[in-house]
Amino acid sequence: MGLLCISSGVLAAEVDADAALALAKKNDCTKCHAVDKTKKGPSYKKVAAKYKGKMAEGEEKILKNITTGPKVKLEDGSEEEHKIIDSKDPKAIKNLIDWILAQ
């Protein structure tokens, strides 16, 4: 059963939260992001809220940020290049994106 969660009326694929958090920690994502509080970057809950009802746009934006390292605006208004995720596994990357958007 690949589809279990219903969020905001949208059917979402099951997410392996432990694997997503492990990948985020391994790549120092938690240095700038937290699930529910703003750090250097927005919280994952803030990111999920921004893309609520716009999942495809959110997936595309997060994928771009974590795989190409564009300049991003930080919470204090400064800019820096986003860190590129160290993973070649598309399923692990998709799981991380889905986990972020499920917050």
Rosetta silent file (secondary structure, phi, psi, omega in degrees, C-alpha in Angstrom):
SEQUENCE: MGLLCISSGVLAAEVDADAALALAKKNDCTKCHAVDKTKKGPSYKKVAAKYKGKMAEGEEKILKNITTGPKVKLEDGSEEEHKIIDSKDPKAIKNLIDWILAQ
SCORE:     score description
SCORE:     0.000 S_00000001
   1 L     0.000   95.602 -177.054    0.000    0.000    0.000 S_00000001
   2 L   -79.186  -20.477 -177.150    2.016    2.968   -1.231 S_00000001
   3 E  -112.782  113.287 -176.374   -0.639    5.614   -0.583 S_00000001
   4 E  -124.542  -35.805 -170.919   -1.590    6.117    3.032 S_00000001
   5 E   -94.857  135.955  172.004   -1.677    9.772    4.038 S_00000001
   6 E  -115.904  118.205 -177.063   -4.399   12.215    3.145 S_00000001
   7 E  -127.345  123.014  178.268   -3.319   15.789    3.776 S_00000001
   8 L    54.126   34.873  178.681   -5.436   18.823    2.955 S_00000001
   9 L    78.871    2.943 -179.270   -7.552   16.715    0.629 S_00000001
  10 E  -108.952  129.673  177.273   -4.492   15.676   -1.373 S_00000001
  11 E   -74.329  126.114 -176.934   -3.442   12.042   -1.495 S_00000001
  12 E  -120.131  147.489  178.924    0.236   11.827   -0.536 S_00000001
  13 E   -72.573  151.453  177.751    2.702    8.973   -0.840 S_00000001
  14 L   -61.325  138.944 -177.783    3.973    7.342    2.319 S_00000001
  15 L  -115.578  136.866  173.627    7.102    9.035    3.631 S_00000001
  16 L   -91.224   91.733 -174.752    9.960    7.383    5.527 S_00000001
  17 H   -61.851  -39.728 -179.561   10.485   10.155    8.080 S_00000001
  18 H   -62.705  -43.533  179.580   13.458    8.450    9.754 S_00000001
  19 H   -66.830  -39.972  179.722   15.305    8.077    6.442 S_00000001
  20 H   -64.579  -45.972 -179.770   14.507   11.670    5.430 S_00000001
  21 H   -65.379  -38.424  177.749   15.709   13.086    8.739 S_00000001
  22 H   -62.286  -43.377  178.737   18.860   10.935    8.598 S_00000001
  23 H   -65.297  -41.202  178.517   19.636   12.249    5.086 S_00000001
  24 H   -62.287  -44.575 -179.914   18.956   15.837    6.216 S_00000001
  25 H   -66.931  -41.816  179.967   21.268   15.442    9.216 S_00000001
  26 H   -59.457  -32.500 -177.184   23.986   13.717    7.149 S_00000001
  27 L   -99.195   13.483  178.416   23.971   16.697    4.776 S_00000001
  28 L    60.173   24.304  176.918   23.914   19.344    7.529 S_00000001
  29 H   -62.491  -32.033 -177.550   20.467   20.571    6.444 S_00000001
  30 H   -73.815   -6.311  173.587   19.594   20.900   10.140 S_00000001
  31 H   -67.027  -37.991 -176.608   22.338   23.509   10.493 S_00000001
  32 L  -109.060  -18.377 -176.069   20.086   26.004    8.687 S_00000001
  33 E  -127.795  147.533  170.979   16.627   24.375    8.961 S_00000001
  34 L  -131.462  163.787 -179.800   14.496   22.873   11.733 S_00000001
  35 L   -63.008  -48.326 -170.160   11.096   21.239   11.515 S_00000001
  36 L  -125.696   11.960  175.256    9.216   23.851   13.488 S_00000001
  37 L  -140.252  149.292  179.859   11.463   26.859   14.114 S_00000001
  38 E   -76.625  132.279  172.963   13.255   29.360   11.930 S_00000001
  39 L  -116.638 -133.304  175.075   17.016   29.156   11.936 S_00000001
  40 L   -64.843  -35.835  177.205   19.249   30.592    9.217 S_00000001
  41 L  -114.917  173.141 -177.875   16.691   29.242    6.742 S_00000001
  42 L   -68.112  154.152  174.948   12.930   28.752    7.036 S_00000001
  43 L   -66.980  157.278  177.145   11.471   25.920    9.095 S_00000001
  44 H   -64.996  -31.476  176.771   10.232   22.904    7.157 S_00000001
  45 H   -64.556  -38.482  178.568    6.725   23.705    8.431 S_00000001
  46 H   -66.307  -40.807  178.053    7.022   27.187    6.881 S_00000001
  47 H   -63.738  -45.932 -179.917    8.197   25.661    3.578 S_00000001
  48 H   -61.494  -41.418  179.620    5.323   23.143    3.625 S_00000001
  49 H   -64.445  -38.072  179.649    2.802   25.918    4.368 S_00000001
  50 H   -60.936  -35.967 -176.086    4.164   28.003    1.486 S_00000001
  51 L  -104.719   13.225  177.545    3.522   25.177   -0.963 S_00000001
  52 L   -59.194  126.139 -178.131    0.262   23.873    0.523 S_00000001
  53 L    81.711   -2.343  179.518   -2.002   23.153   -2.440 S_00000001
  54 L  -132.735   51.750 -173.659    0.956   23.653   -4.826 S_00000001
  55 H   -57.548  -43.489 -178.348    2.808   20.369   -4.312 S_00000001
  56 H   -61.903  -41.948  178.371    4.301   20.184   -7.815 S_00000001
  57 H   -64.464  -42.028  179.088    5.708   23.711   -7.480 S_00000001
  58 H   -64.316  -44.556  178.043    7.093   22.887   -4.028 S_00000001
  59 H   -59.259  -44.998 -178.614    8.703   19.654   -5.226 S_00000001
  60 H   -63.295  -44.990 -177.303   10.307   21.468   -8.161 S_00000001
  61 H   -66.733  -45.572  179.881   11.634   24.332   -6.014 S_00000001
  62 H   -65.754  -43.294  178.559   13.071   22.097   -3.278 S_00000001
  63 H   -57.502  -45.158  178.816   14.612   19.738   -5.851 S_00000001
  64 H   -60.636  -46.770 -178.174   16.288   22.694   -7.559 S_00000001
  65 H   -61.897  -41.900 -173.702   17.585   24.057   -4.250 S_00000001
  66 H   -89.177   -8.353 -179.260   19.049   20.771   -3.016 S_00000001
  67 H  -115.853  -16.839 -178.192   20.500   19.545   -6.317 S_00000001
  68 H  -119.034  -12.731  176.706   21.797   22.679   -8.069 S_00000001
  69 L    64.660   46.159  179.227   22.843   24.981   -5.206 S_00000001
  70 L   -71.539  166.467  172.742   21.279   28.269   -6.364 S_00000001
  71 E   -68.803  133.418  178.195   21.601   31.495   -4.369 S_00000001
  72 E  -125.413  149.474  178.121   18.842   31.600   -1.777 S_00000001
  73 E   -87.235  127.459 -179.795   17.631   34.451    0.408 S_00000001
  74 L   -87.462  168.976 -177.072   18.050   33.710    4.103 S_00000001
  75 L   -59.011  -30.192 -179.790   15.718   34.772    6.893 S_00000001
  76 L   -85.085    2.986  178.677   17.974   37.754    7.747 S_00000001
  77 L    93.643  -12.865  177.561   17.794   38.995    4.130 S_00000001
  78 L   -75.983  169.908  179.622   21.312   37.923    3.190 S_00000001
  79 E  -126.971  148.448  172.125   21.971   35.484    0.347 S_00000001
  80 E  -155.902  164.758  178.348   24.169   32.425   -0.028 S_00000001
  81 E   -75.112  133.474  178.351   24.395   29.363   -2.228 S_00000001
  82 L   -71.178  140.056  178.811   22.209   26.518   -1.028 S_00000001
  83 L   -66.986  140.100  177.441   24.139   23.366   -0.144 S_00000001
  84 L   -88.046  133.045 -179.088   23.832   20.521   -2.651 S_00000001
  85 L   -67.817  136.967 -179.720   22.614   17.242   -1.171 S_00000001
  86 L   -93.503   76.089  177.658   25.196   14.459   -1.234 S_00000001
  87 L  -156.578  135.780  175.855   23.036   11.650   -2.620 S_00000001
  88 L  -103.750    3.480 -177.003   22.699   10.078   -6.036 S_00000001
  89 L   -89.711  105.451 -177.167   19.609    8.093   -4.965 S_00000001
  90 H   -61.174  -31.037  178.974   16.549    9.707   -6.573 S_00000001
  91 H   -68.767  -39.287  178.666   14.195    7.808   -4.224 S_00000001
  92 H   -66.601  -40.616  179.027   16.017    9.133   -1.136 S_00000001
  93 H   -66.148  -44.217  178.438   15.925   12.676   -2.518 S_00000001
  94 H   -62.220  -40.988  178.966   12.201   12.368   -3.378 S_00000001
  95 H   -61.990  -41.706  178.232   11.525   10.982    0.110 S_00000001
  96 H   -62.431  -45.266  179.011   13.310   13.983    1.661 S_00000001
  97 H   -61.445  -46.515 -179.803   11.290   16.418   -0.456 S_00000001
  98 H   -62.390  -37.685  179.127    8.021   14.637    0.397 S_00000001
  99 H   -64.679  -44.590  178.397    8.942   14.682    4.095 S_00000001
 100 H   -59.572  -46.940 -176.949    9.626   18.425    4.021 S_00000001
 101 H   -72.712  -14.782  178.685    6.325   19.107    2.264 S_00000001
 102 L   -86.297   -4.130 -176.399    4.432   16.838    4.713 S_00000001
 103 L   -69.428    0.000    0.000    5.309   18.999    7.718 S_00000001
